[in-house]
Amino acid sequence: MRDIKFMVEQLRKVAKKGDFAQAREYSARIAKELKSEADLPSVLLTPQKVQILPMLVQQLSACQAAAAEKDIARVIRALDRVDALFNNLFSNTVVYLIRHPEKTAEPGRNITPAGVKFARQYALNLINEIKLCPKNVNVMMYVSEISRTQAFANVVAYELKKLAELEGRTVGVLQKGFDKRLSFRFTKNDLDVMGEYAKEKNIKSGSFEQFVDWYNNPQSYVKMSEVARNPQGIAAELMDFVDVKRREHTASENTWSIVLGFSHSWILDSLRMAITGGKVKSLIESAGEKESRAGFLKADGNQITVDNKWYSFAPKPAWMPT
């Protein structure tokens, strides 16, 4: 993808100079990029934002027509409308909640070479999303207490900075550190107890089947800690993470903000279950040898995407138990 920020800046520059041929060329190039997004809308764009793309294309067409007639006033008016629509497209701070990639088997559980490869690919996907934004961008990263989420964040930060420099973009990459709301929550004793329950019920320990059993019957896990026995509470804490970080890192007219929260299966799955009303069919993906990417949720305004579907997002769904 071409860098929209560069092309928008160049379009306004040549328009002000009265270089109508160049203005038509840049308008056409930007419109072509946006049409490709509109024809194949990304799961990363809310339905409301997908509707903005053809409106942008329409205004860019108006800019081309005005440039063809060498009417600089109309070109500038069309550009002002383009700027307003882009600002609407990137007016919200977005929050990603991402599962770490595949972990190694040794003590400490770092990420595998395949996990490192995914982290690099994730940085590439993120820079492509950033290139659609005609503003400066800040990316804030938060991790759990487990080392593999920090390793994931380190690779993404390194690759994102490198890619941003290659693309000539201004991207602030800030590793903000640990946030307890992303924590794994389960102690070794908790996991041992869960293994005992799984054996009693003839299900695989740590499986999706056991997750559903724990989510629906947390009171049955009486030997576990109070936090670990409260999946609805975990979901509520993640909702709070999203709301708090959006307020802490607000977007502005000139800057767009992205928050990345790196966490774990069962933790993020609790939120997936809460958002969808229990409609998830498997644990959230972990990128490895077979999967191309790790699973994620993305909150944008009053929408959140879970497994490629958008749902209404509020700090606490009305149906959710207290």
N, C-alpha and C positions, 0 to 999 in steps of 0.2 A: 504493500500500500504506500502511495505517496504521502508526504507529510502535509496534512491539510493546513496546519498553522503557517508553514512557509508559503504555501500557495495563496492563502487568504491575505497575508501580509503583502506579497508581491502584487496581487490583484489590486489592492487599494493603492499601492505605490504607483503602479503604471496608470491607473485610472486618474489619479490626481495630476499626473504629468500630461494627460491627454493622449496617451499611447493606446489608442482604441484597438489596434490589432492585437497587442499583447493582452489587453483586458479581455477581449473575446476568447483568446487562447486559454488564459488562466480560468475564466468562468467555465469553459467547456471541460477542462481537466478536473476541476473540483466537482462539477456536476457528474462526470463519469464515475468518479470514486464513490460519490453518494448514491448514485443509481445502483451500483453493485451491492452496496449495503442494503438498499431498499428492496432489491430483487431477491436477495438471500438474507433476510434479517437475522442478525445474530441473536442467540439466546441471551446474550448479555444486554440487549436493549429491551426495555419495557415496551409493552404494546403502545403506550402513549408516545414514547420516544420514536418508535418505528414510524408513526404517523407524521412526525416532524420532517423526516428525510425527504419525502416528495415535495413538501412545502419549500424546503431549501433548494431543491432542484428547480422548482418553479421560479424562485427569485433569481437564481443564477441564470436561468433562461432569459428573464427580464433584463438582467445585466448585459447579457450578450446582445440582445436586441437593441438596447440603448447604445451600446458601444458601436454596433453596426451603423447606427444613425448619427454617431459622433455627438451624442447628447450627454455631456459630462454630468449635468445635474441629475438626470435620471439614473445614470450609472451609480452615482454616490448614494442616491436614495435607495436603490436596490441593494447596495452593499450594506447600508445601515440596517435594512431588514434582515439581510443574511447574518449580520453580527448578532442581532436580537434573537434570531432563531437558534443560532449556535449557543448563545448564552443560556437559552432555555434548555437545550439539549444537555448541557453540562452544568446545570445550576445546582445539582444535588451532590453532596459528598456521598460516594458509594462505598459500601463495606463488603469485602469478600471474607467469608469464613471457609478455610481450605483445610482439607485433610493432608497430613504429611505424606510424602511418597513412601515407597516400599522400604521397610526397615531391615537391618541386618539381624542375624541370629545371635551374635555374641553379646555379652553383657555390655550395657551402655546403649545398645540399640541405635546405632547411627543409621544413615540412609545408604542404600545400596548404590552401586554405580548406575543402575537403571534409574534409581530415584534422583541421582544427581543430573542425569540426562533429562529427566522430566522437569526438574527445577529450571534448567536452562531453557527448555521449551516453553515453560510457563512464563519466564521473563520475556521471551520473544512474543508470545501471545499478548502480554500486557503492554509491551511497547507498541504493538500494532493498534491496540485500543487507544493508547495515548496519542498516537499519530492522527487519529480521527478528530482529536480535540484541538481547536485553534487557540488554546490558552497555555500558559505555563502550568505544570502539573507537579504536585507533591504527593509522594507515596509514603505512608506511615505503616510500619510493620510491627506487629505484636505477636508474641509467642507464648507457649505454655512452659511449664517447668521442665519438660522432657527434652533432652538434648537434640533429638532428631528434628524437632520443630525449629530449633535455633539453627541447626545445620541447613535445613531447607531455606530458612530466611536468609542465611549468609550467601548461599549460592544465588538465590533470586536477586538479592541486592547487588552482588558483584556483577552479574550478567546484565541487570537492568541499567546500571551506571555505564557499563561498557557500550551497550546498545544505544543508550541515549546520546552518548558522546559521538558515536558513529553517525547517528541521524541528525546531529546538530541541534538536539532538543535541550531545553532547560527542564530537567526533571530532578526535583529534590527527593532523595531517597533517605529516609530517616528510620533507623532501627530503634524502636522505642522500648524494646525489652519485654519483660514478663508481665502478663496480665492474668490474675488468678481465675478470671472467668473462663479462660481457655484451658484451664488445667485438666489433667487426666482424671483426677478425683479418686481413683481406686488404689488402695494400698495392696501390698503383696498378700496380706491377710484377707482382704476383700476378694481378691482373685482366687485365693485358695478356697474360700467359702463358696464362691460362685461355681468353682469346679466341682465341689461336693454336690451342690444342688443339681448341676447338669447331669452328673452321674446318676443321681437318684431318679431323675426324670427321663433318663435315657436320651439326652440330647447333647450335642457337641458344645463343650465349654467355649464361650466367646463367639458363638455362632449367631446368625441373625435370629434363629429360633429362640435362643436364650435371651437375646436382647429384648425381643418382643415380650417374653415371659417376665423379664425384670421390669420393663416399662409399664406393663399392664398390672403387675402384681408386686410392686416394690416392697410392700409390707411383709411379703413372704421371706425376704432376705434379711431377717431380723438380726443376724449376727454381724451384718455389715455396718459401716459408719452411717450416721444420719444423712450426710451429704450424698453418699453413694446410693442410699435408698430413696432418693428423691429426684427421679428423672425430670419431672415437671419443673422442679426448682432449677435444675441445670439449664433447661430450655429458657426459663425466665431470666437467668443470669446472662445467657448469650444474647437475648433480646435487649437486655440492659446494656451490654457491651456495644451493640450496634447503635443504640440511641445516644449513649454517652460519647462515643467516638465521633459520631456525626456532629454533635454539638461542639466538641473540642476542636475539630478540624473542619471548619466550615469552608465551603467553596465561596469564591468571590467573583466579581466581574472579570478579573484578569487571571484568576488561578482556580484550577480544578483540583479536588482532593480525592485520593483513593486510600482507603484503609484496608490492610491485609491482616487477618487474624488466623494464625496457623494453629490447628488443634488436632483432634483425634476422633476416630470412630467411637461410637457409643455416646460421646459428648455431643458432636455435631448431629448424630442420629437422633438424639433426644429432641433437638430443635426441629429436625426434619419431620419427626412424628407429630410434634405440636403444631407446626404450621399446616401440615396436610391433613390433620385430623386422623392420623394413623394409617395413611394410605401408602406409605413406602413399602417396597417389596424386597429390599435387600439392604445390607449395610453400605455406607458411603464408600465409594471406590478409593483404593490406594494405588497410585501409579507404580507400576513395576514392569516385569517382563511381558505380561499379557495386556495390561491396560495402558492406554496412551496418555491418560491424564488422571490426576487425583480428583475426587469429587469436591464440589464446592457449593456454597450458597452465596447469592449476591443480593444485598439489600440496596434498593434505589428508590428514594422517596417513600411512597406508601405501598411499594411492591417488593416482593422477595422471590427469587427464583430457586426452586427446589427440583432437582432432576429434570431440568429443561422446561419446567412449567412455572408460570407466574402466579403468585398468590397475594392476596391482600396482606399487608404487614402492619401490625400494631404492637406496641410493647407487650400486650397480653391479649390473645384471642378471647372473645367473650365466653366460648365454650370451655376454656381451659380450667381445670380444677385449681382451687386456691391451696 
